[in-house]
Amino acid sequence: MADAYIYDAVRTPRGKGKKDGSLHEITGLSLATQVLEALRDRNDLDTSKVDDVILGCVTPVGELGADIARTAVLSAGWSQYTAGVQVNRFCASGLE
């Protein structure tokens, strides 16, 4: 069995903003990208050595309907060989 390492865990805010609120234009992809950029930067992480990114996403519809983990990996400038998997579970989906 190969070794597994968890460098860090990060949560983003959740909830739906008002249609005319100041944060209404922030997308799920933008939040996920910010998380991956922060993980890379604060851990001085060589993303070419990361095999998988696992991201919890409740109610993946619309722009989140595709594999947001893989899309965020690419959006954050991580290695194109890093896989991403989305976990869709309600109630603490990103904590398991």
C-alpha positions as a Markdown table, in Angstrom:
| # | Residue | x | y | z |
|---|---|---|---|---|
| 1 | Met | 0.0 | 0.0 | 0.0 |
| 2 | Ala | 1.3 | 3.5 | -0.9 |
| 3 | Asp | 1.6 | 6.2 | 1.7 |
| 4 | Ala | -1.0 | 8.9 | 1.9 |
| 5 | Tyr | -0.4 | 12.4 | 3.1 |
| 6 | Ile | -2.8 | 15.1 | 4.0 |
| 7 | Tyr | -1.2 | 18.5 | 4.0 |
| 8 | Asp | -4.0 | 20.7 | 5.0 |
| 9 | Ala | -7.8 | 21.0 | 5.1 |
| 10 | Val | -9.7 | 24.2 | 4.2 |
| 11 | Arg | -13.4 | 25.0 | 4.2 |
| 12 | Thr | -15.1 | 27.7 | 2.3 |
| 13 | Pro | -18.2 | 29.7 | 3.3 |
| 14 | Arg | -21.5 | 28.1 | 2.3 |
| 15 | Gly | -24.9 | 29.4 | 1.6 |
| 16 | Lys | -26.6 | 31.3 | -1.2 |
| 17 | Gly | -26.2 | 35.1 | -1.4 |
| 18 | Lys | -28.8 | 37.5 | -2.4 |
| 19 | Lys | -29.2 | 38.1 | -6.1 |
| 20 | Asp | -28.1 | 41.7 | -5.7 |
| 21 | Gly | -25.7 | 41.2 | -2.8 |
| 22 | Ser | -22.0 | 42.2 | -2.9 |
| 23 | Leu | -20.8 | 38.6 | -3.2 |
| 24 | His | -23.4 | 37.3 | -5.7 |
| 25 | Glu | -20.8 | 37.0 | -8.5 |
| 26 | Ile | -18.4 | 34.7 | -6.6 |
| 27 | Thr | -18.8 | 31.2 | -8.1 |
| 28 | Gly | -18.2 | 27.8 | -6.6 |
| 29 | Leu | -15.2 | 27.4 | -9.0 |
| 30 | Ser | -13.7 | 30.7 | -7.8 |
| 31 | Leu | -14.0 | 29.5 | -4.1 |
| 32 | Ala | -12.4 | 26.1 | -4.9 |
| 33 | Thr | -9.6 | 27.8 | -6.9 |
| 34 | Gln | -8.8 | 30.1 | -4.0 |
| 35 | Val | -8.7 | 27.1 | -1.6 |
| 36 | Leu | -6.2 | 25.2 | -3.9 |
| 37 | Glu | -4.1 | 28.3 | -4.4 |
| 38 | Ala | -3.9 | 28.8 | -0.6 |
| 39 | Leu | -3.0 | 25.2 | 0.0 |
| 40 | Arg | -0.2 | 25.4 | -2.5 |
| 41 | Asp | 1.1 | 28.7 | -1.3 |
| 42 | Arg | 1.0 | 28.2 | 2.5 |
| 43 | Asn | 2.5 | 24.7 | 2.3 |
| 44 | Asp | 5.1 | 25.4 | -0.4 |
| 45 | Leu | 3.5 | 22.5 | -2.2 |
| 46 | Asp | 5.0 | 21.0 | -5.4 |
| 47 | Thr | 1.7 | 20.2 | -7.1 |
| 48 | Ser | 3.3 | 17.8 | -9.6 |
| 49 | Lys | 3.7 | 15.4 | -6.6 |
| 50 | Val | 0.0 | 15.5 | -5.8 |
| 51 | Asp | -1.9 | 12.5 | -7.1 |
| 52 | Asp | -5.5 | 13.4 | -6.1 |
| 53 | Val | -7.5 | 16.3 | -4.9 |
| 54 | Ile | -10.8 | 15.4 | -3.1 |
| 55 | Leu | -13.3 | 18.2 | -2.8 |
| 56 | Gly | -16.7 | 18.1 | -1.1 |
| 57 | Cys | -19.5 | 19.8 | -3.0 |
| 58 | Val | -23.1 | 19.8 | -1.9 |
| 59 | Thr | -25.7 | 20.0 | -4.7 |
| 60 | Pro | -23.5 | 20.0 | -7.7 |
| 61 | Val | -25.7 | 21.6 | -10.3 |
| 62 | Gly | -25.2 | 24.2 | -13.1 |
| 63 | Glu | -21.5 | 25.2 | -13.3 |
| 64 | Leu | -20.8 | 22.8 | -10.4 |
| 65 | Gly | -22.4 | 19.9 | -12.2 |
| 66 | Ala | -19.1 | 18.7 | -13.7 |
| 67 | Asp | -16.2 | 17.5 | -11.6 |
| 68 | Ile | -15.5 | 20.8 | -9.8 |
| 69 | Ala | -12.4 | 19.3 | -8.1 |
| 70 | Arg | -10.7 | 18.6 | -11.4 |
| 71 | Thr | -11.8 | 22.0 | -12.9 |
| 72 | Ala | -10.4 | 23.8 | -9.8 |
| 73 | Val | -7.1 | 21.9 | -10.0 |
| 74 | Leu | -6.6 | 23.3 | -13.6 |
| 75 | Ser | -8.0 | 26.7 | -12.7 |
| 76 | Ala | -5.5 | 27.0 | -9.8 |
| 77 | Gly | -2.6 | 26.2 | -12.0 |
| 78 | Trp | -1.8 | 22.9 | -10.5 |
| 79 | Ser | -0.2 | 20.1 | -12.5 |
| 80 | Gln | -2.3 | 18.9 | -15.3 |
| 81 | Tyr | -1.6 | 15.3 | -14.2 |
| 82 | Thr | -3.3 | 15.9 | -10.8 |
| 83 | Ala | -6.6 | 14.1 | -10.6 |
| 84 | Gly | -9.7 | 15.6 | -8.9 |
| 85 | Val | -12.7 | 13.9 | -7.4 |
| 86 | Gln | -15.9 | 15.4 | -6.1 |
| 87 | Val | -17.7 | 14.0 | -3.1 |
| 88 | Asn | -21.4 | 14.8 | -3.0 |
| 89 | Arg | -22.6 | 14.2 | 0.5 |
| 90 | Phe | -24.9 | 16.4 | 2.5 |
| 91 | Cys | -24.1 | 17.5 | 6.1 |
| 92 | Ala | -20.3 | 17.8 | 6.5 |
| 93 | Ser | -19.5 | 16.6 | 3.0 |
| 94 | Gly | -16.1 | 18.2 | 3.0 |
| 95 | Leu | -15.1 | 17.0 | 6.4 |
| 96 | Glu | -14.9 | 13.2 | 5.7 |
